[in-house]
Amino acid sequence: MFAKPFATVLLSVACLPVYAQCEATVEANDAMQFNVKEITVDKTCKEFTVTLKHVGKLPKTAMGHNWILTTEADFQPTATAGMAAGAANDYMQPNDARIIAHTKMLGGGESDTVTVDVSKLAAGQNYTFFCSFPGHWAIMKGTLKVSS
Ligand SMILES: [Cu+2]
């Protein structure tokens, strides 16, 4: 019954021109690691969506992970301010203008999605994404760039 319409859908998808991938999935685990170290955003994307998946089992209080985007220069001061803001604020200084985008803090098995407005990103500028949980951001960080 459904075979014919399904085949038609498949065919039309296959015939579409190749569009830029305007999304990325980042996994974080109980070993305090992101599985992605570098993200390149195609400049033709209007919005870029990042999904963070905590694929571990530990609770947020012991092994919480988030995904925060700042410029490379803002990364360390933003992470330090987040630590001072404490667990009640998910280790983010409230209303911190340096934070371009962020997910919420996740425990094992949870996920969250954030959309980045690509018009706020500059080509040629390096951005840093990191987890602001205390002790994590020295290891849990990577680079995001806009393709030129
Ligand atoms: Cu973390």
Boltz pocket constraint, residues with backbone or C-beta under 6 A from the ligand:
constraints:
  - pocket:
      binder: B
      contacts: [[A, 28], [A, 32], [A, 63], [A, 64], [A, 65], [A, 66], [A, 131], [A, 132], [A, 133], [A, 136], [A, 140]]
      max_distance: 6.0
